[in-house]
Amino acid sequence: MSHHLTLTLSCPQRPGIVHAVSSFLFAHNCDIVEHQQFDDPLSRSFFLRTTFVCADDEIDATRLTNQFHSVATNFGMTFRFDDATAPRVIVMVSKLGHCLNDLIFRWRAGTLGGELVAVVSNHEVLRPMAEAAGLPFHHVPVTPGTKPEAEARLLELVDDLEADLVVLARYMQVLSDATCTALRGRAINIHHSFLPGFKGAKPYHQAYDRGVKQVGATAHYVTPDLDEGPIIEQEVIRIDHSYDPSRLSTVGQDAEALALSRAVRWHCENRVLLHGHRTVVFS
């Protein structure tokens, strides 16, 4: 039995949810291999992720989705079935390559969870890195006057490449509200966790001047509220007075790469469920 699928769902709390799910899977000759659930007592909401195998190769996500609707309606569920196909990922970058390099390494090692299909950038700097990895590189320049056309080109690439996820790996352009809305739930950004304390240019110089003792990074879903989307993962590294701005930046890049790669992997493995401005992450 090697036909793996995953069910994720959320709904209001009430008795019988797990029984209904397990009974449905048993009736379709499926065997649960991983199961996680969470009851949120404040919102009285229930969240579930279960991975299972099916002996019948003709059972797929579409078929299960159609047959599960009656169960979902009874419990007021929002749900989805996914097969083991790796999501297709576009990475967007500007000039800094540490996050892109880390994503490429994990993709090549088979530990990213997704399939990188292209790199998009508003600069040419990282073309050699992308092409050395065998990834198509799309240069989409951005100026104040061409921003709408550039974002239209991005959405066109998402459609043409059938991308499931867009990763902003230190892409230093603010996306419009319309583009953020179009990519809701399928675009992840990374930023240093000094925000909003040290906004603007040279945040690590600002942090050094203030004598910070921790450097961190936050990976979150992209929303029209800049850098305030639902948080998926955060990484913190403790430092001390001996770290100058250059060393702070190096440590910060490590934190960014770690937080971003985890967020991408968990999203690709269907481990992240959106819950308003928050997330439930079955890591």
Buried (B, 14 or more C-beta within 10 A) or exposed (E): EEBBBBBBBBBEEEEEBEEBBBEBBEEBEBEBEEBBBBEBEEEEBBBBBBBBBBEEEEBBBEBBBEBBEEBBEEBEBEBBBBEEEBBBBBBBBBEBBBBBBBBBBBBEEEEBBBBBBBBBBBBEEBBEBBEEBEBBBBEBEBEEEBBEEBBBBBBEBBEEBEBBBBBBBBBEBEBEEEBBEBBEBBBBBBBBBBBEEBEEEEBBBBBBEEEBEEBBBBBBBBBBEBBEBBBBBBBEBEBEEEBEBEBBBEBBBBBBBBBBBBBBBBBBBBBBBBBEEEBBBBE
